[in-house]
Amino acid sequence: MSDEADVIVVGAGLAGLVATAELADAGRRVILVEQEPEPWLGGQAYWSFGGLFLVNSAEQRRLGVRDSHELALKDWMATAGFDRPEDGWPRKWAEAYVAFAAGEKRAWLHQQGIRFFPIVGWAERSGYGPSGPGNSVPRFHITWGTGPGVVAPFQRRVQEAAANGVVTLKFRHRVDGLTRTRGVVDGARGAILQPGATPRGMPSSRDQIGEFELRAQAVIVTAGGIGGNHEMVRASWPARLGAAPHRMLSGVPAHVDGRMLGIVEAAGGTVINRDRMWHYVEGIQNWNPIWPNHGIRILPGPSSIWLDAMGRRLPAPLFPGFDTLGTLQHIVWTGFDYSWFVLDQRIIRREFALSGSEQNPDLTNKNIRLLLQRVVSRSGPAPVEAFKRRGADFVVASTLDDLVRRMNALTGEARIDLARLESEITARDREVDNPSTGDQQTLAIRAARRYLGDRLIRVARPHHLLDRSAGPLIAVRLRILTRKTLGGLQTDLSGRVLGADGSPVPGLYAAGEVAGFGGGGMHGYRSLEGTFLGGCLFSGRTAGRAVAAALS
Ligand SMILES: Cc1cc2nc3c(=O)[nH]c(=O)nc-3n(C[C@H](O)[C@H](O)[C@H](O)COP(=O)(O)OP(=O)(O)OC[C@H]3O[C@@H](n4cnc5c(N)ncnc54)[C@H](O)[C@@H]3O)c2cc1C
C-alpha cells in the first residue's frame, strides 16, 4: 500500500492527525501526506499554548465558576455575530461545537490521557454587558504539557497505526493538485521535496526531487490557514478594520501559507468568509526567533495602562485581555501599527503570560518546581524576564521621565509626552484608592480579583504605578501579530466540502483551520479563545468518522 489507500489526508497538523487516527481506528487505510519533515508532526499545535475552551468543566466548578451550555451558546453567538447568507453552515458548526465543548469533549480528551492545569483562565472578557460579545465566565483551560500535550495522544495513535501498516506517512510530499474522475475527487498529486534536517518551524527547502500521484476513495484536506502568508492576509484584510498595517509580525510558522485553498477551489470547493481573521494586538518581536519575523503574543492580565502610539489611553472597555478585535480595529484606525503597555515589575511578574509551548517550559515539561516559581518569585517567569532584558520592544526605567525618553528613542519619534502620561498615571493611581471609583479599568480589575483563579495567579493587587517599591517601570511596544484564519472551505456537518451550488463535491472533505474550523467559519467574526485547537479536534474527528462511515 504505497500509492493507493481508502483515504488521503493532506496535512499532518492537529486536524490531520485526529482525522487519521479516527479513520485508522475504523480500519480504513490512510495515506497522510505532509510537506514538512517527520519531526514536525503536529503543525502549529505543537507550538501552541494548549488553551482549550471547555464549558462547565470540573476545573471551573472547583473554582466556583458557574457555567452552562446555554450561557456558552449565548456568548458564542453574541461573539460570532453571524450576519451573512453564507453563515448557515458556520452557525450549525458553532452550535455543534459548543455542544461538544459542554458535553463529551473533556471526557474524550481525559480518556486519551490529556489533563488540565487546575486554574482556568479568563480570555476575551469583553465588557460590553450581558448581551455583548465575550466570555461571561472563565473558560480557557491550559493543557498540562501545553500544545505538545494536546498533540501527543493523536500522534501516538497515528504512529501505532503506521507501525501496523494501516497508515502510510509521506513526509516532504507537497500536494499541488487534487485529481477527479467523473466528478469525484479520488487522488492527489504533487512534488517530492528535498529531504533535510531543517529545525522545526524554520522555512524548509522547496527544491523538488521528484513527483508523486496518489489515489483513494476520498481526500480530507487539513492544510491549515493563511497567517504566515502576509500577502494573502493583506489581500483579505477587511475594510471594516481600516487599512492593513504596514508592519506585522508572524505568529505562525511559514508553512501556514494558505496555498491549499486555491488548490481545493480548483477542484470545485468554495471558500467563504475570507475577510474574517483573528490577529493579535499584543505582539512582541521574538529576540530568539524560530521562524522568520517571529512574534510572540502576550496574554495579558488587566492592569497595564494601554496607550496608542501618540500616548492616548485606549477607551473603555479596551483593556488588556478584553476585546481582541475591537482593540485591533481601534489601533488600526489610529493610523499606526503599534501601541504601548505601561506597567511595572509587580504587574509584569503576575500578569504577563507568553503564548507558545516553548515560552512556557514549566507547563510544557510538566515541571512543578519551575511552575511554583511563578507564584513565589519576585521576578516573572524566566521567558518573560528574558524578553524584558533582551526583547527589542521592551523599555525599563526607574523613573517616568527616563521611561518616556526611552520610549521615544525606541520609535525615533517624540510622540509620548511626559506631562500627559504623568497626569494619566497620577489620575489612575488616585482611583486605585477610591472605593467608589467610576474608572472602568479599576472596576474591571476589582471584578477580576473576585474570581479566585485571577486573584491567585493572574491579576496583581491594585497599587500605585508610581510607587517605587513596585518598580521598575516598564513600557512594551505592542505590534500586530498575524495568527488565525476564521473563514475557509465551506463544509457541511460531515466535513464534506461544498461547491458553488451548495452541494458536496463528491469525495472531498476538509477540517481544521483550512475549513474555518468547520463550515467555513464557525467563529463568525470573533473567537472566545481556546477554540482553535478544539475546533481541530472536533472537525478532524467529525470528518474522519464521516469518511469512515461513507466508504464502501
Ligand atoms: C504560537 C501559537 C499558539 C497557539 N495557541 C493556541 C491556543 O492556546 N489555543 C488554541 O485553541 N489555538 C492556539 N493556536 C492555534 C492552533 O494551534 C491552530 O489553529 C491549529 O493548530 C491549526 O491546526 P491545523 O491542523 O488546522 O493546521 P496546521 O497546524 O497549520 O497544519 C497543517 C499542516 O498541513 C501541511 N500542509 C499545508 N499545505 C500542504 C500541502 N500542499 N501539501 C502537504 N502538506 C501541507 C502543513 O505543513 C502543516 O503541517 C496557537 C497557534 C500558535 C502558532
The ligand as a Gaussian input file, in Angstrom:
#p B3LYP/6-31G(d) Opt

LIG

0 1
 C        2.142000      30.022000      18.926000
 C        0.730000      29.532000      18.785000
 C       -0.085000      29.455000      19.913000
 C       -1.396000      28.981000      19.787000
 N       -2.132000      28.810000      20.932000
 C       -3.386000      28.298000      20.827000
 C       -4.148000      28.024000      21.996000
 O       -3.690000      28.169000      23.139000
 N       -5.413000      27.558000      21.834000
 C       -5.972000      27.350000      20.613000
 O       -7.134000      26.935000      20.525000
 N       -5.253000      27.575000      19.478000
 C       -3.978000      28.021000      19.561000
 N       -3.235000      28.220000      18.427000
 C       -3.861000      27.940000      17.115000
 C       -3.834000      26.464000      16.755000
 O       -2.600000      25.899000      17.146000
 C       -4.016000      26.279000      15.231000
 O       -5.151000      26.979000      14.802000
 C       -4.203000      24.802000      14.894000
 O       -3.168000      24.030000      15.452000
 C       -4.279000      24.596000      13.363000
 O       -4.206000      23.211000      13.093000
 P       -4.463000      22.617000      11.633000
 O       -4.257000      21.151000      11.771000
 O       -5.751000      23.088000      11.092000
 O       -3.343000      23.289000      10.718000
 P       -1.730000      23.301000      10.833000
 O       -1.280000      23.080000      12.213000
 O       -1.303000      24.546000      10.153000
 O       -1.278000      22.046000       9.998000
 C       -1.404000      21.998000       8.602000
 C       -0.347000      21.053000       8.051000
 O       -0.574000      20.914000       6.644000
 C        0.659000      20.924000       5.969000
 N        0.417000      21.366000       4.591000
 C       -0.043000      22.577000       4.170000
 N       -0.146000      22.579000       2.820000
 C        0.263000      21.365000       2.385000
 C        0.389000      20.794000       1.078000
 N        0.073000      21.463000      -0.024000
 N        0.857000      19.517000       0.994000
 C        1.194000      18.802000       2.109000
 N        1.100000      19.319000       3.351000
 C        0.624000      20.585000       3.505000
 C        1.495000      21.925000       6.770000
 O        2.877000      21.731000       6.548000
 C        1.063000      21.596000       8.213000
 O        1.870000      20.619000       8.805000
 C       -1.916000      28.653000      18.512000
 C       -1.109000      28.753000      17.381000
 C        0.210000      29.163000      17.508000
 C        1.089000      29.208000      16.289000

